[in-house]
Amino acid sequence: MSTLSRRSFLHAAAATTLPAWFVEECRAQPEPATPRSKADSPNIALVGCGGMGIGDARNASRFGKVVALCDVDEGNLNKAAVVWPAAEKLRDFRKVMDLKAVDVVICGTVDHWHTLVSLAAMRAGKDVYCEKPLTLTIDEGKRLVAEAAKTKRVLQTGSQQRSDRNFRLACELVRNSRIGKVKEIDVWLPAGRKEGPFKVAPVPKALDWDLWQGPTPAVAYVPERTHVTFRYWWEYSGGTMTDWGAHHNDIALWGLGHDRSGPVKVSGKPTVEMIPGGFSAASEYAVEYTYADGVVHRCRSTAANAWNGGVVDPKGQQHGVKFVGADGWIFVTRGKIEASDPDLLKQPLPASAVRLPVSNDHMGNFFDCVKSRKAPVCEAEVGHRSATVCHLGVIAMRLGKELTWDPAKEEFVGDGEANKWLAREPRKPWSYESV
Ligand SMILES: NC(=O)c1ccc[n+]([C@@H]2O[C@H](COP(=O)([O-])OP(=O)(O)OC[C@H]3O[C@@H](n4cnc5c(N)ncnc54)[C@H](O)[C@@H]3O)[C@@H](O)[C@H]2O)c1
């Protein structure tokens, strides 16, 4: 394929649905196996019964039986109990791990609990479907990867774009040089929320605020710190940089083939000032990564999308991932793949092409692996490396300087100050060993 002229490069964009050859291939791919009998049906516990946890458990019900529910907020626990009235209800996740009948744990908690819940589950012999971003810190990810290997447990990260045909096609085409040598990647993430200041309020009777905070610093209760909006506080998450970055930066790594490695340089800055006493995580930002092969990966927020991905400005830049190569570009987002030239998508890949692991059903892929004991499409290391890229962006923007990263050693090079950010001191009595 010849190098595109600047004019055609800029104007040949064509919105496309999946090409016929790829749809045909997908048709021939097997569906995940649903249970044939009770004996064949794993027992599931849901830890964290918020919107996503309940959604995940409903999705998982196709493959197993939900037998236990756990949440530190009785309100959310009761909402889940309406769906699964026969399931055992618990407040403390450690009690879930004592339930011998439970085979699988779905972790739908706030981000700062993902690691301890997943560690506890794997140590208790259970397989785990853990929501994204897999971790709150880079050090946590290293622990999860080690524990999954040690206990031989299956861990699927909830970055479900790995099981979406548009994203797999984009990554396969990029990996097979369909756009020539990759030069740049542009990742746009929905802007977060800039609101506040918020007021301290009495802790609701239904909520165990101490257990909700867990290893994070103890502070007075502010309603906006908790349900759903927890993701806009550095203490509990990383704003949309980690919330959406765990989806789109994951795809950038997948397309590049760096999903067991990472960049070598990172710099970044918030592009707005947050309101004192309000959400602390930068709602708008610009981060830039460089890989050892010279590829530049820019990750920026876009105010054309609301925090949940909804369209605010249809004419503005929409969230997604654009791979730019010497011979063209491919843009992919939820429900859409486009290219600088429609032929880039239309031509089937040759038989000799590098192909990626096929999963067209993220939860189904997890349950298939629970049976086969094979690695799922977003196993611990993959989830950890994608979260790492997001955490690197957060650390660079919070420190306000360019950082050099060693993806093999998983540490900053010659920067003791930055290396302190790899882990966070947990509030007692919590530690990796406490679960
Ligand atoms: N894969 C996706 O597309 C997707 C979409 C939305 C959310 N998520 C992820 O799902 C997770 C939950 O998000 P949400 O929007 O449902 O948040 P949420 O605040 O609505 O739900 C989190 C729930 O976890 C509970 N919780 C907190 N600490 C707990 C503990 N120690 N033990 C048991 N329960 C505990 C909270 O009380 C709450 O009910 C987040 O990590 C988020 O990033 C993923």
The ligand as an SDF file (V2000), in Angstrom:
LIG
                    3D

 44 48  0  0  0  0  0  0  0  0999 V2000
  -16.2460   -2.4400   32.6300 N   0  0  0  0  0  0  0  0  0  0  0  0
  -16.9400   -1.3280   32.5510 C   0  0  0  0  0  0  0  0  0  0  0  0
  -17.3130   -0.8540   31.4820 O   0  0  0  0  0  0  0  0  0  0  0  0
  -17.2890   -0.6030   33.8180 C   0  0  0  0  0  0  0  0  0  0  0  0
  -18.3560    0.3250   33.8370 C   0  0  0  0  0  0  0  0  0  0  0  0
  -18.6740    0.9310   35.0400 C   0  0  0  0  0  0  0  0  0  0  0  0
  -17.9360    0.6610   36.1820 C   0  0  0  0  0  0  0  0  0  0  0  0
  -16.8860   -0.2050   36.1190 N   0  0  0  0  0  0  0  0  0  0  0  0
  -16.0650   -0.4750   37.3080 C   0  0  0  0  0  0  0  0  0  0  0  0
  -16.8690   -1.1640   38.2750 O   0  0  0  0  0  0  0  0  0  0  0  0
  -16.4960   -0.7670   39.6040 C   0  0  0  0  0  0  0  0  0  0  0  0
  -17.7380   -0.2840   40.3420 C   0  0  0  0  0  0  0  0  0  0  0  0
  -18.2480    0.8450   39.6920 O   0  0  0  0  0  0  0  0  0  0  0  0
  -19.7320    1.3630   39.9690 P   0  0  0  0  0  0  0  0  0  0  0  0
  -19.9850    2.4670   39.0350 O   0  0  0  0  0  0  0  0  0  0  0  0
  -20.6710    0.2030   40.0000 O   0  0  0  0  0  0  0  0  0  0  0  0
  -19.5330    1.9690   41.4280 O   0  0  0  0  0  0  0  0  0  0  0  0
  -20.5330    2.0130   42.6910 P   0  0  0  0  0  0  0  0  0  0  0  0
  -19.9980    3.0010   43.6310 O   0  0  0  0  0  0  0  0  0  0  0  0
  -21.9270    2.1800   42.1750 O   0  0  0  0  0  0  0  0  0  0  0  0
  -20.4490    0.5350   43.2780 O   0  0  0  0  0  0  0  0  0  0  0  0
  -19.3900    0.0860   44.0740 C   0  0  0  0  0  0  0  0  0  0  0  0
  -19.9880   -0.7330   45.1870 C   0  0  0  0  0  0  0  0  0  0  0  0
  -18.9020   -1.3100   45.9500 O   0  0  0  0  0  0  0  0  0  0  0  0
  -19.2930   -1.2640   47.3260 C   0  0  0  0  0  0  0  0  0  0  0  0
  -18.1250   -1.4390   48.1810 N   0  0  0  0  0  0  0  0  0  0  0  0
  -17.1800   -0.5380   48.5530 C   0  0  0  0  0  0  0  0  0  0  0  0
  -16.2750   -1.1300   49.3570 N   0  0  0  0  0  0  0  0  0  0  0  0
  -16.6560   -2.4240   49.4950 C   0  0  0  0  0  0  0  0  0  0  0  0
  -16.1380   -3.5360   50.2270 C   0  0  0  0  0  0  0  0  0  0  0  0
  -15.0320   -3.4640   50.9750 N   0  0  0  0  0  0  0  0  0  0  0  0
  -16.7980   -4.7190   50.1510 N   0  0  0  0  0  0  0  0  0  0  0  0
  -17.9480   -4.8380   49.4350 C   0  0  0  0  0  0  0  0  0  0  0  0
  -18.4860   -3.8130   48.7200 N   0  0  0  0  0  0  0  0  0  0  0  0
  -17.8390   -2.6310   48.7530 C   0  0  0  0  0  0  0  0  0  0  0  0
  -19.9840    0.0840   47.4620 C   0  0  0  0  0  0  0  0  0  0  0  0
  -20.7230    0.1870   48.6340 O   0  0  0  0  0  0  0  0  0  0  0  0
  -20.8210    0.0890   46.1800 C   0  0  0  0  0  0  0  0  0  0  0  0
  -22.0670   -0.5250   46.3670 O   0  0  0  0  0  0  0  0  0  0  0  0
  -15.4270    0.3140   39.4440 C   0  0  0  0  0  0  0  0  0  0  0  0
  -14.1560   -0.2390   39.6210 O   0  0  0  0  0  0  0  0  0  0  0  0
  -15.6060    0.7920   38.0190 C   0  0  0  0  0  0  0  0  0  0  0  0
  -14.4210    1.2900   37.4270 O   0  0  0  0  0  0  0  0  0  0  0  0
  -16.5810   -0.8560   34.9700 C   0  0  0  0  0  0  0  0  0  0  0  0
  1  2  1  0
  2  3  2  0
  2  4  1  0
  4  5  1  0
  4 44  2  0
  5  6  2  0
  6  7  1  0
  7  8  2  0
  8  9  1  0
  8 44  1  0
  9 10  1  0
  9 42  1  0
 10 11  1  0
 11 12  1  0
 11 40  1  0
 12 13  1  0
 13 14  1  0
 14 15  2  0
 14 16  1  0
 14 17  1  0
 17 18  1  0
 18 19  2  0
 18 20  1  0
 18 21  1  0
 21 22  1  0
 22 23  1  0
 23 24  1  0
 23 38  1  0
 24 25  1  0
 25 26  1  0
 25 36  1  0
 26 27  1  0
 26 35  1  0
 27 28  2  0
 28 29  1  0
 29 30  1  0
 29 35  2  0
 30 31  1  0
 30 32  2  0
 32 33  1  0
 33 34  2  0
 34 35  1  0
 36 37  1  0
 36 38  1  0
 38 39  1  0
 40 41  1  0
 40 42  1  0
 42 43  1  0
M  CHG  2   8   1  16  -1
M  END
$$$$
